[in-house]
Amino acid sequence: MKSNIILSGVGGQGILTIAAIIDTAALTSDLNIKQSEVHGMSQRGGAVQSHVRISDKEIYSDLIPQGKADVIISVEPMELLRYLPFLKEDGFLITDSNPFLNITNYPELEDLYAEIKSHPKTILIDAKQIAKDLGNARATNIVLLGAASSLIPLSEESLKDAIKTLFERKGEKIVNKNLDAFEKGKEIASIKAS
């Protein structure tokens, strides 16, 4: 078993939190994991990406070669397009539909969505609005993780336990809001897939 996941977005959107949840879940499941991350700018709004590789065998590199990513999860739709060359032919794209408006020369939304939807295995959801509706606007990333959870070779229980572990010092209310966001993302993705 092996899985290659690329996470993308901009600083402040929780890309590295998604990576930490997946890492924690993989480690507690006795799997091997390698992760790399790139920060385009060390400030809120700079491009951020993370390569996460999970396997039951030894992993030799933390970087995913082009054409080998099973899943790309993006909290920013244009950032998703930057990593399309990494997606394997039958890979999945999961992204929030809301652009980060501080990006200069942003393409027209219709063109952006058309390009994303041209890929046959795409889940494009309004994760930001879902998170707001749940009373936790900062949980857009966790909604997307929930939407991608069936594509990640980790049990739902291990991912939820990792969420609990990573958010426990923020209190039970924050833990529960993030678990709700995960569940809602999972639910929305299953509706979109059917």
C-alpha positions as CSV (number, residue, x, y, z in Angstrom):
1,M,0.0,0.0,0.0
2,K,1.2,3.5,-0.8
3,S,-0.4,6.8,-1.3
4,N,0.9,10.1,-2.5
5,I,-1.0,13.3,-1.5
6,I,-0.2,16.9,-2.4
7,L,-1.7,19.6,-0.2
8,S,-1.7,23.2,-1.5
9,G,-3.0,26.6,-0.7
10,V,-1.7,29.9,0.7
11,G,-0.2,30.7,4.1
12,G,-2.8,30.8,6.9
13,Q,-5.2,28.3,5.3
14,G,-4.2,25.3,7.4
15,I,-2.3,23.3,4.8
16,L,0.3,22.2,7.3
17,T,-2.5,21.3,9.8
18,I,-3.9,18.9,7.3
19,A,-0.4,17.4,6.8
20,A,0.0,17.1,10.6
21,I,-3.3,15.3,10.9
22,I,-2.4,12.8,8.1
23,D,1.1,12.3,9.6
24,T,-0.3,11.6,13.0
25,A,-2.9,9.2,11.8
26,A,-0.4,7.3,9.6
27,L,2.1,7.0,12.5
28,T,-0.5,5.7,14.9
29,S,-1.5,3.2,12.2
30,D,2.1,1.9,12.1
31,L,2.7,3.2,8.6
32,N,5.7,4.9,7.1
33,I,5.4,8.5,6.2
34,K,7.5,11.2,4.6
35,Q,6.5,14.8,4.3
36,S,8.0,17.8,2.7
37,E,6.7,21.4,2.7
38,V,7.4,24.5,0.8
39,H,6.5,28.0,1.9
40,G,6.4,30.5,-1.0
41,M,6.6,33.4,1.4
42,S,6.9,33.2,5.2
43,Q,3.7,35.2,5.7
44,R,0.0,34.8,5.5
45,G,-0.9,34.7,1.8
46,G,2.2,33.2,0.4
47,A,1.9,29.9,-1.5
48,V,2.3,26.8,0.6
49,Q,2.5,23.2,-0.5
50,S,3.2,19.9,1.2
51,H,3.9,16.5,-0.2
52,V,2.7,13.6,2.0
53,R,3.7,10.0,1.2
54,I,2.3,7.1,3.1
55,S,3.3,3.4,2.7
56,D,3.5,0.1,4.5
57,K,7.0,-0.2,3.0
58,E,10.1,2.0,3.3
59,I,9.8,5.4,1.6
60,Y,13.0,6.8,0.1
61,S,12.0,10.3,-0.9
62,D,9.7,12.9,0.6
63,L,9.0,14.4,-2.8
64,I,6.3,13.1,-5.1
65,P,7.4,12.8,-8.7
66,Q,5.3,14.4,-11.5
67,G,2.4,12.1,-12.5
68,K,2.4,10.1,-9.2
69,A,0.1,12.0,-6.9
70,D,-3.1,10.0,-6.0
71,V,-4.8,13.0,-4.6
72,I,-4.4,16.8,-4.6
73,I,-6.2,18.6,-1.8
74,S,-6.2,22.4,-2.2
75,V,-7.7,25.1,0.0
76,E,-7.3,27.6,-2.9
77,P,-8.6,26.7,-6.4
78,M,-5.9,28.4,-8.5
79,E,-3.1,26.8,-6.4
80,L,-4.7,23.4,-7.3
81,L,-3.9,24.1,-10.9
82,R,-0.2,24.6,-10.2
83,Y,0.1,21.0,-9.2
84,L,-1.9,19.3,-11.9
85,P,1.3,17.9,-13.5
86,F,1.9,15.9,-10.4
87,L,-1.5,14.1,-10.6
88,K,-1.5,10.6,-11.9
89,E,-4.0,9.8,-14.7
90,D,-6.7,8.4,-12.4
91,G,-6.0,10.7,-9.5
92,F,-8.5,12.9,-7.6
93,L,-8.7,16.7,-7.2
94,I,-10.4,18.2,-4.1
95,T,-10.6,21.9,-3.7
96,D,-12.5,24.7,-2.1
97,S,-14.3,26.9,-4.6
98,N,-13.4,30.2,-2.9
99,P,-10.4,32.1,-4.3
100,F,-7.9,33.9,-2.1
101,L,-8.4,37.3,-3.4
102,N,-5.0,38.8,-2.6
103,I,-3.4,36.9,-5.5
104,T,-2.6,39.3,-8.3
105,N,-3.7,38.5,-11.9
106,Y,-6.3,36.1,-10.7
107,P,-8.1,34.3,-13.6
108,E,-11.8,34.7,-14.2
109,L,-13.7,32.3,-11.9
110,E,-15.7,30.7,-14.7
111,D,-12.4,29.8,-16.5
112,L,-10.8,28.6,-13.4
113,Y,-13.8,26.3,-12.5
114,A,-14.0,25.0,-16.1
115,E,-10.4,24.0,-16.0
116,I,-10.8,22.3,-12.6
117,K,-14.0,20.5,-13.7
118,S,-12.4,19.3,-16.9
119,H,-10.7,16.7,-14.8
120,P,-13.0,13.7,-14.4
121,K,-12.4,13.0,-10.8
122,T,-13.0,16.4,-9.1
123,I,-14.7,17.4,-5.9
124,L,-15.2,21.2,-6.0
125,I,-17.1,22.4,-2.9
126,D,-17.8,25.6,-1.0
127,A,-15.8,24.4,2.0
128,K,-15.5,27.9,3.4
129,Q,-19.2,28.4,3.6
130,I,-19.7,24.9,5.1
131,A,-17.2,25.8,7.8
132,K,-18.9,29.1,8.5
133,D,-22.3,27.4,8.7
134,L,-20.9,25.0,11.3
135,G,-19.7,28.0,13.3
136,N,-16.0,27.5,12.7
137,A,-14.9,29.6,9.7
138,R,-11.3,28.5,10.2
139,A,-12.1,24.9,9.6
140,T,-12.3,25.1,5.8
141,N,-9.2,22.9,5.7
142,I,-10.8,20.2,7.9
143,V,-13.9,20.2,5.7
144,L,-11.7,19.4,2.7
145,L,-9.8,16.7,4.7
146,G,-13.2,15.1,5.4
147,A,-14.1,15.3,1.7
148,A,-10.8,13.6,0.9
149,S,-10.9,11.0,3.7
150,S,-12.2,8.1,1.6
151,L,-9.3,8.6,-0.8
152,I,-6.6,8.5,1.9
153,P,-5.6,4.9,3.0
154,L,-6.2,5.7,6.7
155,S,-9.1,4.7,8.8
156,E,-11.7,7.4,9.6
157,E,-11.1,6.6,13.3
158,S,-7.3,7.3,13.0
159,L,-8.0,10.6,11.3
160,K,-10.5,11.7,13.9
161,D,-8.1,10.6,16.7
162,A,-5.4,12.8,15.1
163,I,-7.8,15.7,14.9
164,K,-8.5,15.2,18.7
165,T,-4.8,15.0,19.4
166,L,-3.8,18.1,17.5
167,F,-6.7,20.3,18.7
168,E,-7.0,19.0,22.3
169,R,-5.1,21.9,23.9
170,K,-7.5,24.3,22.4
171,G,-10.4,22.7,24.3
172,E,-13.2,20.3,23.7
173,K,-15.4,22.9,21.9
174,I,-12.7,23.4,19.2
175,V,-12.1,19.7,18.9
176,N,-15.8,19.0,18.4
177,K,-16.2,21.8,15.8
178,N,-13.3,20.3,13.8
179,L,-14.8,16.8,14.1
180,D,-18.1,18.3,12.8
181,A,-16.2,19.9,9.9
182,F,-14.6,16.6,9.0
183,E,-17.9,14.8,9.1
184,K,-19.6,17.4,7.0
185,G,-16.9,17.3,4.4
186,K,-17.1,13.6,4.2
187,E,-20.9,13.8,3.8
188,I,-20.8,16.5,1.0
189,A,-18.1,14.5,-0.9
190,S,-20.3,11.3,-0.8
191,I,-23.2,13.3,-2.2
192,K,-21.1,14.8,-4.9
193,A,-19.7,11.4,-5.8
194,S,-23.1,9.8,-6.2
